[in-house]
Amino acid sequence: MWPREEIDSDKTDVINIMKYLGLLKGSHKEYTHIQLIEHEWLSPATGCWYPEYHAGDLFRAGDKLGMIRDYFGKTIAEITAAESGIIIHQCASLNIVKDGPMISYGTVNND
């Protein structure tokens, strides 16, 4: 169900955390801390959600994030990013409801 690269990345993260906690020998990798502001985007319509990105993917302002189609395949709405960011999570099911959660994304907090 999960791509091999995501499984390998998760395993690497768990090993890194275990090294940080002293449960495994070796040095852990340090990451730069970036503070994000989380934004939630609610669905403008009920239908079927076809995302273009996955959690963790970066996108730019103007990129198409996905589309909502009716149950016969007609496009109801195209979702275009107003600003650049990173997908935090999104509706994982095909079915999406009006005013329900669709995408949560983060933008860098420059404060």
Rosetta blueprint (number, residue, H / E / L):
1 M L
2 W L
3 P L
4 R H
5 E H
6 E H
7 I H
8 D H
9 S H
10 D H
11 K H
12 T H
13 D H
14 V H
15 I H
16 N H
17 I H
18 M H
19 K H
20 Y H
21 L L
22 G L
23 L L
24 L L
25 K L
26 G L
27 S L
28 H L
29 K L
30 E L
31 Y L
32 T L
33 H L
34 I L
35 Q L
36 L E
37 I E
38 E E
39 H E
40 E E
41 W E
42 L E
43 S L
44 P L
45 A L
46 T L
47 G E
48 C E
49 W E
50 Y E
51 P E
52 E L
53 Y L
54 H L
55 A L
56 G L
57 D L
58 L E
59 F E
60 R L
61 A L
62 G L
63 D L
64 K E
65 L E
66 G E
67 M E
68 I E
69 R E
70 D L
71 Y L
72 F L
73 G L
74 K L
75 T E
76 I E
77 A E
78 E E
79 I E
80 T E
81 A L
82 A L
83 E L
84 S L
85 G E
86 I E
87 I E
88 I E
89 H E
90 Q E
91 C L
92 A L
93 S L
94 L L
95 N E
96 I E
97 V L
98 K L
99 D L
100 G L
101 P E
102 M E
103 I E
104 S E
105 Y E
106 G E
107 T E
108 V E
109 N L
110 N L
111 D L
